């Protein structure tokens, strides 16, 4: 039993090429973080860290942007905004005032 315990505590190391390939699943193949993490055998938290490091930065629309580019940027901004609102809502339910009647 101690042997399997030791095997579970061994930290795996991945080279940058492997990490970039994993991030490519999300960026190019449209995998979810959960599905991509399962496919490469890492936690989604690890994959999110790799994504932050290796994913290409989204381009910002300039003055000469087309209407479709502006709409796409607006949709992306809305997704981030909705995510933040959801996170704030979830966090606000953690601390509820105590009614002292």
Rosetta constraint file for C-alpha pairs under 8 A:
AtomPair CA 1 CA 5 HARMONIC 6.41 0.50
AtomPair CA 2 CA 6 HARMONIC 6.16 0.50
AtomPair CA 3 CA 7 HARMONIC 6.31 0.50
AtomPair CA 4 CA 8 HARMONIC 6.25 0.50
AtomPair CA 5 CA 9 HARMONIC 6.60 0.50
AtomPair CA 6 CA 10 HARMONIC 6.65 0.50
AtomPair CA 14 CA 18 HARMONIC 6.19 0.50
AtomPair CA 14 CA 19 HARMONIC 6.77 0.50
AtomPair CA 15 CA 19 HARMONIC 6.53 0.50
AtomPair CA 16 CA 20 HARMONIC 6.04 0.50
AtomPair CA 17 CA 21 HARMONIC 6.19 0.50
AtomPair CA 18 CA 22 HARMONIC 6.29 0.50
AtomPair CA 19 CA 23 HARMONIC 6.26 0.50
AtomPair CA 19 CA 47 HARMONIC 7.94 0.50
AtomPair CA 19 CA 50 HARMONIC 6.26 0.50
AtomPair CA 19 CA 54 HARMONIC 7.84 0.50
AtomPair CA 20 CA 24 HARMONIC 6.06 0.50
AtomPair CA 20 CA 50 HARMONIC 7.59 0.50
AtomPair CA 20 CA 54 HARMONIC 6.18 0.50
AtomPair CA 20 CA 55 HARMONIC 7.88 0.50
AtomPair CA 21 CA 25 HARMONIC 6.68 0.50
AtomPair CA 22 CA 26 HARMONIC 7.31 0.50
AtomPair CA 22 CA 36 HARMONIC 6.78 0.50
AtomPair CA 22 CA 37 HARMONIC 7.71 0.50
AtomPair CA 22 CA 40 HARMONIC 6.74 0.50
AtomPair CA 22 CA 47 HARMONIC 7.45 0.50
AtomPair CA 23 CA 27 HARMONIC 6.27 0.50
AtomPair CA 23 CA 47 HARMONIC 7.23 0.50
AtomPair CA 23 CA 50 HARMONIC 6.79 0.50
AtomPair CA 23 CA 51 HARMONIC 5.49 0.50
AtomPair CA 23 CA 54 HARMONIC 6.96 0.50
AtomPair CA 23 CA 55 HARMONIC 6.50 0.50
AtomPair CA 24 CA 28 HARMONIC 5.36 0.50
AtomPair CA 24 CA 29 HARMONIC 6.79 0.50
AtomPair CA 24 CA 55 HARMONIC 7.78 0.50
AtomPair CA 25 CA 29 HARMONIC 4.78 0.50
AtomPair CA 25 CA 30 HARMONIC 6.39 0.50
AtomPair CA 25 CA 31 HARMONIC 5.63 0.50
AtomPair CA 25 CA 36 HARMONIC 6.21 0.50
AtomPair CA 26 CA 30 HARMONIC 4.87 0.50
AtomPair CA 26 CA 31 HARMONIC 4.63 0.50
AtomPair CA 26 CA 32 HARMONIC 6.18 0.50
AtomPair CA 26 CA 33 HARMONIC 6.67 0.50
AtomPair CA 26 CA 36 HARMONIC 6.71 0.50
AtomPair CA 27 CA 31 HARMONIC 7.67 0.50
AtomPair CA 27 CA 55 HARMONIC 7.11 0.50
AtomPair CA 31 CA 35 HARMONIC 6.05 0.50
AtomPair CA 31 CA 36 HARMONIC 5.70 0.50
AtomPair CA 32 CA 36 HARMONIC 6.06 0.50
AtomPair CA 33 CA 37 HARMONIC 5.91 0.50
AtomPair CA 33 CA 44 HARMONIC 5.76 0.50
AtomPair CA 33 CA 47 HARMONIC 6.96 0.50
AtomPair CA 33 CA 48 HARMONIC 7.17 0.50
AtomPair CA 34 CA 38 HARMONIC 6.23 0.50
AtomPair CA 34 CA 43 HARMONIC 7.90 0.50
AtomPair CA 34 CA 44 HARMONIC 5.53 0.50
AtomPair CA 35 CA 39 HARMONIC 6.14 0.50
AtomPair CA 36 CA 40 HARMONIC 6.36 0.50
AtomPair CA 36 CA 44 HARMONIC 7.87 0.50
AtomPair CA 36 CA 47 HARMONIC 7.98 0.50
AtomPair CA 37 CA 41 HARMONIC 5.82 0.50
AtomPair CA 37 CA 42 HARMONIC 5.09 0.50
AtomPair CA 37 CA 43 HARMONIC 5.62 0.50
AtomPair CA 37 CA 44 HARMONIC 5.14 0.50
AtomPair CA 37 CA 47 HARMONIC 6.13 0.50
AtomPair CA 38 CA 42 HARMONIC 6.36 0.50
AtomPair CA 38 CA 43 HARMONIC 7.30 0.50
AtomPair CA 38 CA 44 HARMONIC 7.86 0.50
AtomPair CA 42 CA 46 HARMONIC 6.49 0.50
AtomPair CA 42 CA 47 HARMONIC 6.91 0.50
AtomPair CA 43 CA 47 HARMONIC 6.42 0.50
AtomPair CA 44 CA 48 HARMONIC 6.04 0.50
AtomPair CA 45 CA 49 HARMONIC 6.44 0.50
AtomPair CA 46 CA 50 HARMONIC 6.41 0.50
AtomPair CA 47 CA 51 HARMONIC 6.05 0.50
AtomPair CA 48 CA 52 HARMONIC 6.19 0.50
AtomPair CA 49 CA 53 HARMONIC 6.41 0.50
AtomPair CA 50 CA 54 HARMONIC 5.91 0.50
AtomPair CA 50 CA 55 HARMONIC 7.82 0.50
AtomPair CA 51 CA 55 HARMONIC 5.07 0.50
AtomPair CA 60 CA 73 HARMONIC 7.54 0.50
AtomPair CA 61 CA 65 HARMONIC 5.52 0.50
AtomPair CA 61 CA 69 HARMONIC 6.77 0.50
AtomPair CA 61 CA 70 HARMONIC 6.51 0.50
AtomPair CA 61 CA 73 HARMONIC 7.30 0.50
AtomPair CA 65 CA 69 HARMONIC 5.99 0.50
AtomPair CA 65 CA 70 HARMONIC 6.50 0.50
AtomPair CA 66 CA 70 HARMONIC 6.36 0.50
AtomPair CA 67 CA 71 HARMONIC 6.14 0.50
AtomPair CA 68 CA 72 HARMONIC 6.12 0.50
AtomPair CA 69 CA 73 HARMONIC 6.21 0.50
AtomPair CA 70 CA 74 HARMONIC 6.10 0.50
AtomPair CA 71 CA 75 HARMONIC 6.15 0.50
AtomPair CA 72 CA 76 HARMONIC 6.26 0.50
AtomPair CA 73 CA 77 HARMONIC 6.20 0.50
AtomPair CA 74 CA 78 HARMONIC 6.18 0.50
AtomPair CA 75 CA 79 HARMONIC 6.29 0.50
AtomPair CA 76 CA 80 HARMONIC 6.47 0.50
AtomPair CA 77 CA 81 HARMONIC 6.11 0.50
AtomPair CA 78 CA 82 HARMONIC 5.95 0.50
AtomPair CA 79 CA 83 HARMONIC 6.08 0.50
AtomPair CA 80 CA 84 HARMONIC 6.25 0.50
AtomPair CA 81 CA 85 HARMONIC 6.18 0.50
AtomPair CA 82 CA 86 HARMONIC 6.08 0.50
AtomPair CA 83 CA 87 HARMONIC 6.19 0.50
AtomPair CA 84 CA 88 HARMONIC 6.07 0.50
AtomPair CA 85 CA 89 HARMONIC 6.05 0.50
AtomPair CA 86 CA 90 HARMONIC 6.14 0.50
AtomPair CA 87 CA 91 HARMONIC 6.11 0.50
AtomPair CA 88 CA 92 HARMONIC 6.07 0.50
AtomPair CA 89 CA 93 HARMONIC 6.64 0.50
AtomPair CA 90 CA 94 HARMONIC 7.03 0.50
AtomPair CA 91 CA 95 HARMONIC 7.62 0.50
AtomPair CA 92 CA 96 HARMONIC 7.52 0.50
